[in-house]
Amino acid sequence: MKWTGNYVKNIRNSDMKINLQNLKIALSADKALMQLSNSLRNDDDDQSPGGFLSNFYEFDLDESDEEKEQNTTYESVASDFLKEERLYLRELNQVNVFRRRLESVLQDEDKVYLRLLFGNLSEIHELTMKMERTLEDSIEMSDSPCIGMGLWELAEAYEFDGYVAYMKRGRDDEPEQLLTPVITRTIEELLENKRYASLFDSDDRSYSVSLDGPTFRLAM
């Protein structure tokens, strides 16, 4: 590679890229390297490196992203989809940790904070688990994955409507709003509530020796 890099830098009108053609020319310019290249490409001898290397296709290092996308298989897309769903489920589990912490300390008159902050999170969590199982079954139990059928069944059962409810929320005496401003305002109210100030202070002090992750206030 160093030899080829020097060749590319020294030729005129070079685009300063190392491709397969430049590599071949650079190897041919040195007698020892050319002999080595020929011996490696000795396809007639099954015991030679060529017998092994001949099983590989030559490739261009300048292959475009468009060509890579064309080579993407349905199986790889389904596998990536499953990975993303598992990461999403992991994030939901982390959010659930904070929900359980608050649920255990909030007084009855302040339980509204749970609904304003988390909405129907349990419904979203359950749907995500169904999605994960559906993708796993489609990939593992079929030679040709068909993830669309499982997702179609969830859609027919109106399972995804849970996200519509999740996007809007509000207090009983207020019209519903999009979740972002509601969550922001609720967090500010909760952190400024003197009733729970000592609780948040205690959590922050114990954070350095806790294995449960950051506290609610630090995470916010």
Secondary structure, 3 states (H helix, E strand, C coil): CHHHHHHHHHCCCCCCCCCHHHHHHHHHCCHHHHHHHHHHCCCCCCCCHHHHHCCCCCCCCCCCHHHHHHCCCHHHHHHHHHHHHHHHHHHHHHHHHHHHHHHHHCCHHHCHHHHHHHCCHHHHHHHHHHHHHHHHHHHHCCCCCCHHHHHHHHHHCCHHHHHHHHHEECCCCCCCEEHHHHHHHHHHHHHHCHHHHHHHHHHHHHHHHCCCCCCHHHHC
